[in-house]
Amino acid sequence: MGGTFTGESPGALTWRPRRGDAIMAAMASAENIVEIEGLRFAYGARPVLRNVSLRIRRGQIAAILGTSGSGKTTLLQLMAGSLRPAAGNVSVCGRDVPRLDAAELYALRRHMGMMFQKGGLFSDLSTFDNIAFPMRELTELPESLIHDLVIMKLHAVGLRGAHRLMPAELSGGMSRRVALARAIALDPQLVIYDEPFAGLDPITLNVICNLIRTLNDALGATSVIVTYDVGEALRLADHLFILNDGVIVAGGPTGEMVESKDPFVHQFLHAEPDGPVRFHYPVRPFAADLELR
Protein backbone atom coordinates (compact mmCIF):
# COMPACT_ATOMS: atom_id res chain seq x y z
CA MET A 1 0.00 0.00 0.00
CA GLY A 2 1.90 3.07 -1.23
CA GLY A 3 1.31 6.60 -0.07
CA THR A 4 2.32 9.38 2.27
CA PHE A 5 1.15 10.95 5.51
CA THR A 6 0.43 14.67 5.60
CA GLY A 7 -0.29 16.92 8.57
CA GLU A 8 -3.28 18.78 7.17
CA SER A 9 -5.14 19.34 10.39
CA PRO A 10 -4.08 20.04 14.00
CA GLY A 11 -3.36 16.84 15.89
CA ALA A 12 -4.07 14.58 12.93
CA LEU A 13 -1.97 12.87 10.29
CA THR A 14 -3.92 11.85 7.23
CA TRP A 15 -3.01 8.88 5.07
CA ARG A 16 -2.96 9.84 1.40
CA PRO A 17 -2.79 6.72 -0.82
CA ARG A 18 -0.78 6.73 -4.02
CA ARG A 19 -2.15 8.38 -7.14
CA GLY A 20 -4.60 6.29 -9.07
CA ASP A 21 -6.46 5.12 -5.98
CA ALA A 22 -9.96 5.00 -7.43
CA ILE A 23 -11.72 4.71 -4.08
CA MET A 24 -10.06 7.81 -2.65
CA ALA A 25 -10.82 9.71 -5.84
CA ALA A 26 -14.48 8.65 -5.64
CA MET A 27 -14.69 9.81 -2.03
CA ALA A 28 -13.23 13.18 -2.92
CA SER A 29 -15.59 13.78 -5.83
CA ALA A 30 -18.84 12.01 -4.93
CA GLU A 31 -21.69 14.10 -3.59
CA ASN A 32 -23.16 11.07 -1.82
CA ILE A 33 -20.77 8.74 0.00
CA VAL A 34 -23.56 6.26 0.84
CA GLU A 35 -26.53 5.48 -1.40
CA ILE A 36 -29.05 2.78 -0.46
CA GLU A 37 -32.13 1.95 -2.52
CA GLY A 38 -34.91 -0.58 -1.88
CA LEU A 39 -32.82 -2.56 0.61
CA ARG A 40 -34.33 -5.75 1.97
CA PHE A 41 -32.83 -8.14 4.51
CA ALA A 42 -34.10 -10.95 6.76
CA TYR A 43 -32.65 -13.30 9.34
CA GLY A 44 -34.19 -16.55 8.18
CA ALA A 45 -37.93 -16.07 8.02
CA ARG A 46 -37.83 -12.89 10.13
CA PRO A 47 -37.73 -9.74 7.99
CA VAL A 48 -35.62 -6.93 9.46
CA LEU A 49 -35.28 -4.36 6.69
CA ARG A 50 -38.18 -4.26 4.25
CA ASN A 51 -37.57 -1.32 1.94
CA VAL A 52 -34.81 1.01 3.12
CA SER A 53 -33.67 3.91 0.95
CA LEU A 54 -31.35 6.74 2.02
CA ARG A 55 -28.49 8.93 0.85
CA ILE A 56 -25.68 10.36 2.98
CA ARG A 57 -23.76 13.30 1.57
CA ARG A 58 -20.00 13.72 1.76
CA GLY A 59 -18.88 15.71 4.81
CA GLN A 60 -22.09 15.14 6.79
CA ILE A 61 -22.65 13.61 10.17
CA ALA A 62 -25.77 11.51 9.68
CA ALA A 63 -27.57 9.83 12.57
CA ILE A 64 -29.79 6.78 12.13
CA LEU A 65 -32.30 6.59 14.97
CA GLY A 66 -34.73 3.86 15.87
CA THR A 67 -36.08 1.78 18.69
CA SER A 68 -34.15 -1.24 19.96
CA GLY A 69 -34.34 -4.11 17.48
CA SER A 70 -35.37 -1.90 14.56
CA GLY A 71 -32.42 -3.04 12.41
CA LYS A 72 -30.00 -0.13 12.89
CA THR A 73 -26.89 -2.27 13.45
CA THR A 74 -27.92 -4.61 10.63
CA LEU A 75 -28.04 -1.61 8.31
CA LEU A 76 -24.47 -0.66 9.26
CA GLN A 77 -23.28 -4.22 8.65
CA LEU A 78 -24.81 -4.10 5.19
CA MET A 79 -22.98 -0.84 4.47
CA ALA A 80 -19.70 -2.43 5.53
CA GLY A 81 -20.31 -5.57 3.50
CA SER A 82 -20.45 -7.89 6.52
CA LEU A 83 -23.93 -8.97 5.42
CA ARG A 84 -25.47 -9.28 1.96
CA PRO A 85 -28.99 -8.01 1.24
CA ALA A 86 -31.79 -10.14 -0.14
CA ALA A 87 -32.61 -7.32 -2.57
CA GLY A 88 -31.80 -3.70 -3.26
CA ASN A 89 -28.65 -1.67 -3.80
CA VAL A 90 -25.96 -0.63 -1.30
CA SER A 91 -23.40 1.76 -2.75
CA VAL A 92 -20.46 3.17 -0.75
CA CYS A 93 -18.02 5.53 -2.46
CA GLY A 94 -19.51 4.56 -5.80
CA ARG A 95 -18.89 0.86 -5.19
CA ASP A 96 -21.75 -1.66 -5.29
CA VAL A 97 -20.88 -3.31 -1.96
CA PRO A 98 -22.80 -6.62 -2.31
CA ARG A 99 -21.08 -7.33 -5.63
CA LEU A 100 -17.50 -6.73 -4.46
CA ASP A 101 -15.20 -9.72 -4.19
CA ALA A 102 -13.07 -10.21 -1.07
CA ALA A 103 -10.09 -8.20 -2.38
CA GLU A 104 -12.28 -5.31 -3.54
CA LEU A 105 -14.17 -5.21 -0.25
CA TYR A 106 -10.89 -5.24 1.68
CA ALA A 107 -9.66 -2.30 -0.41
CA LEU A 108 -12.86 -0.34 0.30
CA ARG A 109 -12.61 -0.98 4.02
CA ARG A 110 -9.14 0.57 4.09
CA HIS A 111 -10.90 3.91 3.79
CA MET A 112 -13.52 3.14 6.44
CA GLY A 113 -13.36 3.12 10.22
CA MET A 114 -15.91 1.35 12.39
CA MET A 115 -16.65 1.59 16.07
CA PHE A 116 -18.54 -1.57 16.99
CA GLN A 117 -21.49 -1.59 19.38
CA LYS A 118 -19.66 -3.65 22.00
CA GLY A 119 -16.21 -2.29 21.29
CA GLY A 120 -14.86 -5.33 19.48
CA LEU A 121 -11.38 -5.01 20.97
CA PHE A 122 -8.89 -7.85 20.55
CA SER A 123 -8.85 -9.39 24.01
CA ASP A 124 -5.23 -10.61 23.79
CA LEU A 125 -3.81 -7.25 22.66
CA SER A 126 -3.06 -4.28 24.88
CA THR A 127 -4.85 -0.97 24.45
CA PHE A 128 -1.82 0.32 22.53
CA ASP A 129 -1.65 -2.71 20.22
CA ASN A 130 -5.39 -2.60 19.52
CA ILE A 131 -5.01 0.88 18.05
CA ALA A 132 -1.72 0.08 16.34
CA PHE A 133 -3.23 -2.98 14.64
CA PRO A 134 -4.72 -1.22 11.56
CA MET A 135 -1.54 0.83 11.15
CA ARG A 136 0.61 -2.30 11.13
CA GLU A 137 -1.85 -4.17 8.93
CA LEU A 138 -2.43 -1.51 6.29
CA THR A 139 0.73 0.57 6.19
CA GLU A 140 4.49 0.16 6.20
CA LEU A 141 5.09 2.87 8.77
CA PRO A 142 8.07 2.53 11.13
CA GLU A 143 7.28 1.55 14.71
CA SER A 144 8.51 4.92 15.97
CA LEU A 145 5.84 6.75 13.95
CA ILE A 146 3.17 4.19 14.84
CA HIS A 147 3.99 4.78 18.51
CA ASP A 148 3.47 8.53 18.16
CA LEU A 149 0.23 8.12 16.20
CA VAL A 150 -1.23 5.71 18.76
CA ILE A 151 -0.35 8.02 21.65
CA MET A 152 -1.99 10.91 19.81
CA LYS A 153 -5.22 8.95 19.30
CA LEU A 154 -5.28 7.80 22.92
CA HIS A 155 -4.66 11.34 24.11
CA ALA A 156 -7.65 12.51 22.07
CA VAL A 157 -9.96 10.13 23.96
CA GLY A 158 -8.31 10.79 27.34
CA LEU A 159 -6.64 7.39 27.73
CA ARG A 160 -2.97 8.04 27.01
CA GLY A 161 -2.16 6.80 30.51
CA ALA A 162 -3.96 3.49 29.88
CA HIS A 163 -1.95 2.39 26.85
CA ARG A 164 -0.47 -0.65 28.63
CA LEU A 165 -3.79 -1.94 29.98
CA MET A 166 -5.46 -5.03 28.55
CA PRO A 167 -9.14 -4.93 27.50
CA ALA A 168 -10.13 -6.97 30.56
CA GLU A 169 -8.71 -4.20 32.75
CA LEU A 170 -10.82 -1.48 31.14
CA SER A 171 -14.24 -0.33 32.27
CA GLY A 172 -17.09 -0.45 29.79
CA GLY A 173 -16.81 3.27 29.06
CA MET A 174 -13.03 3.05 28.66
CA SER A 175 -13.40 0.15 26.21
CA ARG A 176 -15.69 2.24 24.06
CA ARG A 177 -13.22 5.11 24.05
CA VAL A 178 -10.43 2.77 22.94
CA ALA A 179 -12.74 1.43 20.24
CA LEU A 180 -13.29 5.00 19.03
CA ALA A 181 -9.55 5.67 18.96
CA ARG A 182 -9.04 2.54 16.87
CA ALA A 183 -11.84 3.51 14.47
CA ILE A 184 -10.09 6.80 13.70
CA ALA A 185 -6.55 5.34 13.75
CA LEU A 186 -5.89 6.10 10.07
CA ASP A 187 -8.17 9.15 9.80
CA PRO A 188 -10.61 7.34 7.46
CA GLN A 189 -12.86 9.28 5.12
CA LEU A 190 -15.95 7.32 6.22
CA VAL A 191 -16.44 6.50 9.89
CA ILE A 192 -19.30 4.31 11.11
CA TYR A 193 -20.24 4.50 14.79
CA ASP A 194 -22.56 1.90 16.33
CA GLU A 195 -23.98 3.26 19.60
CA PRO A 196 -20.91 5.39 20.44
CA PHE A 197 -22.53 7.00 23.50
CA ALA A 198 -23.68 3.88 25.36
CA GLY A 199 -22.07 3.36 28.76
CA LEU A 200 -20.35 6.76 28.89
CA ASP A 201 -20.57 9.12 31.85
CA PRO A 202 -21.82 12.65 31.08
CA ILE A 203 -18.35 14.23 30.97
CA THR A 204 -16.86 11.58 28.69
CA LEU A 205 -19.97 11.59 26.50
CA ASN A 206 -19.62 15.33 25.94
CA VAL A 207 -15.92 15.01 25.11
CA ILE A 208 -16.52 12.13 22.66
CA CYS A 209 -19.40 13.97 21.01
CA ASN A 210 -17.22 17.04 20.46
CA LEU A 211 -14.34 14.86 19.23
CA ILE A 212 -16.54 13.21 16.57
CA ARG A 213 -17.66 16.62 15.34
CA THR A 214 -14.14 18.08 15.34
CA LEU A 215 -12.56 15.14 13.54
CA ASN A 216 -15.31 14.99 10.95
CA ASP A 217 -14.93 18.66 10.09
CA ALA A 218 -11.12 18.81 10.28
CA LEU A 219 -10.63 15.80 8.02
CA GLY A 220 -13.52 16.48 5.65
CA ALA A 221 -14.80 13.03 6.54
CA THR A 222 -18.31 11.58 6.57
CA SER A 223 -19.74 10.00 9.72
CA VAL A 224 -22.68 7.64 10.14
CA ILE A 225 -23.92 7.23 13.70
CA VAL A 226 -26.44 4.67 14.86
CA THR A 227 -27.91 5.57 18.23
CA TYR A 228 -31.03 5.63 20.35
CA ASP A 229 -29.74 8.70 22.22
CA VAL A 230 -31.98 11.34 20.65
CA GLY A 231 -30.50 14.23 22.63
CA GLU A 232 -26.94 13.64 21.44
CA ALA A 233 -28.08 12.96 17.89
CA LEU A 234 -29.91 16.28 17.78
CA ARG A 235 -26.85 18.08 19.09
CA LEU A 236 -24.32 16.38 16.82
CA ALA A 237 -25.89 15.30 13.53
CA ASP A 238 -26.47 17.37 10.41
CA HIS A 239 -29.05 14.93 9.07
CA LEU A 240 -31.41 12.47 10.76
CA PHE A 241 -33.00 9.25 9.56
CA ILE A 242 -35.61 7.43 11.64
CA LEU A 243 -35.88 3.68 11.09
CA ASN A 244 -39.04 1.85 12.11
CA ASP A 245 -40.62 -1.43 11.11
CA GLY A 246 -37.97 -2.08 8.48
CA VAL A 247 -38.24 1.23 6.59
CA ILE A 248 -36.94 4.78 6.86
CA VAL A 249 -40.11 6.54 7.97
CA ALA A 250 -38.58 10.02 7.96
CA GLY A 251 -35.35 11.76 7.06
CA GLY A 252 -34.09 15.31 6.69
CA PRO A 253 -31.91 18.07 8.13
CA THR A 254 -31.89 17.98 11.92
CA GLY A 255 -33.57 21.36 12.39
CA GLU A 256 -36.44 20.46 10.07
CA MET A 257 -36.93 17.09 11.77
CA VAL A 258 -37.20 18.70 15.21
CA GLU A 259 -39.93 21.02 13.93
CA SER A 260 -41.76 18.23 12.06
CA LYS A 261 -45.50 17.91 12.66
CA ASP A 262 -45.50 14.27 11.57
CA PRO A 263 -46.99 12.34 14.53
CA PHE A 264 -44.36 9.58 14.48
CA VAL A 265 -41.38 11.93 14.14
CA HIS A 266 -42.70 14.25 16.84
CA GLN A 267 -43.36 11.41 19.28
CA PHE A 268 -39.97 9.82 18.71
CA LEU A 269 -37.81 12.94 18.90
CA HIS A 270 -39.68 14.34 21.89
CA ALA A 271 -39.99 10.97 23.71
CA GLU A 272 -43.72 11.27 24.19
CA PRO A 273 -45.53 8.18 25.58
CA ASP A 274 -48.63 8.52 23.41
CA GLY A 275 -48.60 8.36 19.65
CA PRO A 276 -48.11 5.99 16.71
CA VAL A 277 -45.39 4.03 18.55
CA ARG A 278 -47.00 1.71 21.05
CA PHE A 279 -45.28 0.80 24.31
CA HIS A 280 -47.09 -2.56 24.61
CA TYR A 281 -46.41 -5.48 22.29
CA PRO A 282 -49.65 -6.40 20.43
CA VAL A 283 -51.87 -8.48 22.70
CA ARG A 284 -55.51 -8.93 23.55
CA PRO A 285 -57.09 -6.45 25.98
CA PHE A 286 -55.62 -6.44 29.51
CA ALA A 287 -59.04 -6.97 31.06
CA ALA A 288 -59.48 -10.18 29.05
CA ASP A 289 -56.27 -11.66 30.51
CA LEU A 290 -57.52 -10.86 34.01
CA GLU A 291 -60.95 -12.26 33.14
CA LEU A 292 -62.60 -9.01 34.17
CA ARG A 293 -66.08 -8.16 33.02
Secondary structure as a PSIPRED ss2 file (coil, helix, strand):
# PSIPRED VFORMAT (PSIPRED V4.0)

   1 M C   1.000  0.000  0.000
   2 G C   1.000  0.000  0.000
   3 G E   0.000  0.000  1.000
   4 T E   0.000  0.000  1.000
   5 F E   0.000  0.000  1.000
   6 T E   0.000  0.000  1.000
   7 G E   0.000  0.000  1.000
   8 E E   0.000  0.000  1.000
   9 S E   0.000  0.000  1.000
  10 P C   1.000  0.000  0.000
  11 G C   1.000  0.000  0.000
  12 A E   0.000  0.000  1.000
  13 L E   0.000  0.000  1.000
  14 T E   0.000  0.000  1.000
  15 W E   0.000  0.000  1.000
  16 R E   0.000  0.000  1.000
  17 P E   0.000  0.000  1.000
  18 R C   1.000  0.000  0.000
  19 R C   1.000  0.000  0.000
  20 G C   1.000  0.000  0.000
  21 D C   1.000  0.000  0.000
  22 A H   0.000  1.000  0.000
  23 I H   0.000  1.000  0.000
  24 M H   0.000  1.000  0.000
  25 A H   0.000  1.000  0.000
  26 A H   0.000  1.000  0.000
  27 M H   0.000  1.000  0.000
  28 A H   0.000  1.000  0.000
  29 S H   0.000  1.000  0.000
  30 A C   1.000  0.000  0.000
  31 E C   1.000  0.000  0.000
  32 N E   0.000  0.000  1.000
  33 I E   0.000  0.000  1.000
  34 V E   0.000  0.000  1.000
  35 E E   0.000  0.000  1.000
  36 I E   0.000  0.000  1.000
  37 E E   0.000  0.000  1.000
  38 G E   0.000  0.000  1.000
  39 L E   0.000  0.000  1.000
  40 R E   0.000  0.000  1.000
  41 F E   0.000  0.000  1.000
  42 A E   0.000  0.000  1.000
  43 Y E   0.000  0.000  1.000
  44 G C   1.000  0.000  0.000
  45 A C   1.000  0.000  0.000
  46 R E   0.000  0.000  1.000
  47 P E   0.000  0.000  1.000
  48 V E   0.000  0.000  1.000
  49 L E   0.000  0.000  1.000
  50 R E   0.000  0.000  1.000
  51 N E   0.000  0.000  1.000
  52 V E   0.000  0.000  1.000
  53 S E   0.000  0.000  1.000
  54 L E   0.000  0.000  1.000
  55 R E   0.000  0.000  1.000
  56 I E   0.000  0.000  1.000
  57 R E   0.000  0.000  1.000
  58 R C   1.000  0.000  0.000
  59 G C   1.000  0.000  0.000
  60 Q C   1.000  0.000  0.000
  61 I E   0.000  0.000  1.000
  62 A E   0.000  0.000  1.000
  63 A E   0.000  0.000  1.000
  64 I E   0.000  0.000  1.000
  65 L E   0.000  0.000  1.000
  66 G E   0.000  0.000  1.000
  67 T C   1.000  0.000  0.000
  68 S C   1.000  0.000  0.000
  69 G C   1.000  0.000  0.000
  70 S C   1.000  0.000  0.000
  71 G C   1.000  0.000  0.000
  72 K H   0.000  1.000  0.000
  73 T H   0.000  1.000  0.000
  74 T H   0.000  1.000  0.000
  75 L H   0.000  1.000  0.000
  76 L H   0.000  1.000  0.000
  77 Q H   0.000  1.000  0.000
  78 L H   0.000  1.000  0.000
  79 M H   0.000  1.000  0.000
  80 A H   0.000  1.000  0.000
  81 G C   1.000  0.000  0.000
  82 S C   1.000  0.000  0.000
  83 L C   1.000  0.000  0.000
  84 R C   1.000  0.000  0.000
  85 P C   1.000  0.000  0.000
  86 A C   1.000  0.000  0.000
  87 A E   0.000  0.000  1.000
  88 G E   0.000  0.000  1.000
  89 N E   0.000  0.000  1.000
  90 V E   0.000  0.000  1.000
  91 S E   0.000  0.000  1.000
  92 V E   0.000  0.000  1.000
  93 C C   1.000  0.000  0.000
  94 G C   1.000  0.000  0.000
  95 R E   0.000  0.000  1.000
  96 D E   0.000  0.000  1.000
  97 V H   0.000  1.000  0.000
  98 P H   0.000  1.000  0.000
  99 R H   0.000  1.000  0.000
 100 L C   1.000  0.000  0.000
 101 D C   1.000  0.000  0.000
 102 A H   0.000  1.000  0.000
 103 A H   0.000  1.000  0.000
 104 E H   0.000  1.000  0.000
 105 L H   0.000  1.000  0.000
 106 Y H   0.000  1.000  0.000
 107 A H   0.000  1.000  0.000
 108 L H   0.000  1.000  0.000
 109 R H   0.000  1.000  0.000
 110 R C   1.000  0.000  0.000
 111 H C   1.000  0.000  0.000
 112 M E   0.000  0.000  1.000
 113 G E   0.000  0.000  1.000
 114 M E   0.000  0.000  1.000
 115 M E   0.000  0.000  1.000
 116 F E   0.000  0.000  1.000
 117 Q C   1.000  0.000  0.000
 118 K C   1.000  0.000  0.000
 119 G E   0.000  0.000  1.000
 120 G C   1.000  0.000  0.000
 121 L C   1.000  0.000  0.000
 122 F C   1.000  0.000  0.000
 123 S C   1.000  0.000  0.000
 124 D C   1.000  0.000  0.000
 125 L C   1.000  0.000  0.000
 126 S C   1.000  0.000  0.000
 127 T H   0.000  1.000  0.000
 128 F H   0.000  1.000  0.000
 129 D H   0.000  1.000  0.000
 130 N H   0.000  1.000  0.000
 131 I H   0.000  1.000  0.000
 132 A H   0.000  1.000  0.000
 133 F H   0.000  1.000  0.000
 134 P H   0.000  1.000  0.000
 135 M H   0.000  1.000  0.000
 136 R H   0.000  1.000  0.000
 137 E H   0.000  1.000  0.000
 138 L H   0.000  1.000  0.000
 139 T C   1.000  0.000  0.000
 140 E C   1.000  0.000  0.000
 141 L C   1.000  0.000  0.000
 142 P C   1.000  0.000  0.000
 143 E H   0.000  1.000  0.000
 144 S H   0.000  1.000  0.000
 145 L H   0.000  1.000  0.000
 146 I H   0.000  1.000  0.000
 147 H H   0.000  1.000  0.000
 148 D H   0.000  1.000  0.000
 149 L H   0.000  1.000  0.000
 150 V H   0.000  1.000  0.000
 151 I H   0.000  1.000  0.000
 152 M H   0.000  1.000  0.000
 153 K H   0.000  1.000  0.000
 154 L H   0.000  1.000  0.000
 155 H H   0.000  1.000  0.000
 156 A H   0.000  1.000  0.000
 157 V C   1.000  0.000  0.000
 158 G C   1.000  0.000  0.000
 159 L C   1.000  0.000  0.000
 160 R H   0.000  1.000  0.000
 161 G H   0.000  1.000  0.000
 162 A H   0.000  1.000  0.000
 163 H C   1.000  0.000  0.000
 164 R C   1.000  0.000  0.000
 165 L C   1.000  0.000  0.000
 166 M C   1.000  0.000  0.000
 167 P H   0.000  1.000  0.000
 168 A H   0.000  1.000  0.000
 169 E H   0.000  1.000  0.000
 170 L C   1.000  0.000  0.000
 171 S C   1.000  0.000  0.000
 172 G H   0.000  1.000  0.000
 173 G H   0.000  1.000  0.000
 174 M H   0.000  1.000  0.000
 175 S H   0.000  1.000  0.000
 176 R H   0.000  1.000  0.000
 177 R H   0.000  1.000  0.000
 178 V H   0.000  1.000  0.000
 179 A H   0.000  1.000  0.000
 180 L H   0.000  1.000  0.000
 181 A H   0.000  1.000  0.000
 182 R H   0.000  1.000  0.000
 183 A H   0.000  1.000  0.000
 184 I C   1.000  0.000  0.000
 185 A C   1.000  0.000  0.000
 186 L C   1.000  0.000  0.000
 187 D C   1.000  0.000  0.000
 188 P C   1.000  0.000  0.000
 189 Q C   1.000  0.000  0.000
 190 L E   0.000  0.000  1.000
 191 V E   0.000  0.000  1.000
 192 I E   0.000  0.000  1.000
 193 Y E   0.000  0.000  1.000
 194 D E   0.000  0.000  1.000
 195 E C   1.000  0.000  0.000
 196 P C   1.000  0.000  0.000
 197 F C   1.000  0.000  0.000
 198 A C   1.000  0.000  0.000
 199 G C   1.000  0.000  0.000
 200 L C   1.000  0.000  0.000
 201 D C   1.000  0.000  0.000
 202 P H   0.000  1.000  0.000
 203 I H   0.000  1.000  0.000
 204 T H   0.000  1.000  0.000
 205 L H   0.000  1.000  0.000
 206 N H   0.000  1.000  0.000
 207 V H   0.000  1.000  0.000
 208 I H   0.000  1.000  0.000
 209 C H   0.000  1.000  0.000
 210 N H   0.000  1.000  0.000
 211 L H   0.000  1.000  0.000
 212 I H   0.000  1.000  0.000
 213 R H   0.000  1.000  0.000
 214 T H   0.000  1.000  0.000
 215 L H   0.000  1.000  0.000
 216 N H   0.000  1.000  0.000
 217 D H   0.000  1.000  0.000
 218 A H   0.000  1.000  0.000
 219 L H   0.000  1.000  0.000
 220 G C   1.000  0.000  0.000
 221 A C   1.000  0.000  0.000
 222 T E   0.000  0.000  1.000
 223 S E   0.000  0.000  1.000
 224 V E   0.000  0.000  1.000
 225 I E   0.000  0.000  1.000
 226 V E   0.000  0.000  1.000
 227 T E   0.000  0.000  1.000
 228 Y C   1.000  0.000  0.000
 229 D C   1.000  0.000  0.000
 230 V H   0.000  1.000  0.000
 231 G H   0.000  1.000  0.000
 232 E H   0.000  1.000  0.000
 233 A H   0.000  1.000  0.000
 234 L H   0.000  1.000  0.000
 235 R H   0.000  1.000  0.000
 236 L H   0.000  1.000  0.000
 237 A C   1.000  0.000  0.000
 238 D C   1.000  0.000  0.000
 239 H E   0.000  0.000  1.000
 240 L E   0.000  0.000  1.000
 241 F E   0.000  0.000  1.000
 242 I E   0.000  0.000  1.000
 243 L E   0.000  0.000  1.000
 244 N E   0.000  0.000  1.000
 245 D C   1.000  0.000  0.000
 246 G C   1.000  0.000  0.000
 247 V E   0.000  0.000  1.000
 248 I E   0.000  0.000  1.000
 249 V E   0.000  0.000  1.000
 250 A E   0.000  0.000  1.000
 251 G E   0.000  0.000  1.000
 252 G E   0.000  0.000  1.000
 253 P E   0.000  0.000  1.000
 254 T H   0.000  1.000  0.000
 255 G H   0.000  1.000  0.000
 256 E H   0.000  1.000  0.000
 257 M H   0.000  1.000  0.000
 258 V H   0.000  1.000  0.000
 259 E C   1.000  0.000  0.000
 260 S C   1.000  0.000  0.000
 261 K C   1.000  0.000  0.000
 262 D C   1.000  0.000  0.000
 263 P H   0.000  1.000  0.000
 264 F H   0.000  1.000  0.000
 265 V H   0.000  1.000  0.000
 266 H H   0.000  1.000  0.000
 267 Q H   0.000  1.000  0.000
 268 F H   0.000  1.000  0.000
 269 L H   0.000  1.000  0.000
 270 H C   1.000  0.000  0.000
 271 A C   1.000  0.000  0.000
 272 E C   1.000  0.000  0.000
 273 P C   1.000  0.000  0.000
 274 D C   1.000  0.000  0.000
 275 G C   1.000  0.000  0.000
 276 P C   1.000  0.000  0.000
 277 V C   1.000  0.000  0.000
 278 R C   1.000  0.000  0.000
 279 F C   1.000  0.000  0.000
 280 H C   1.000  0.000  0.000
 281 Y C   1.000  0.000  0.000
 282 P C   1.000  0.000  0.000
 283 V C   1.000  0.000  0.000
 284 R C   1.000  0.000  0.000
 285 P C   1.000  0.000  0.000
 286 F H   0.000  1.000  0.000
 287 A H   0.000  1.000  0.000
 288 A H   0.000  1.000  0.000
 289 D H   0.000  1.000  0.000
 290 L C   1.000  0.000  0.000
 291 E C   1.000  0.000  0.000
 292 L C   1.000  0.000  0.000
 293 R C   1.000  0.000  0.000
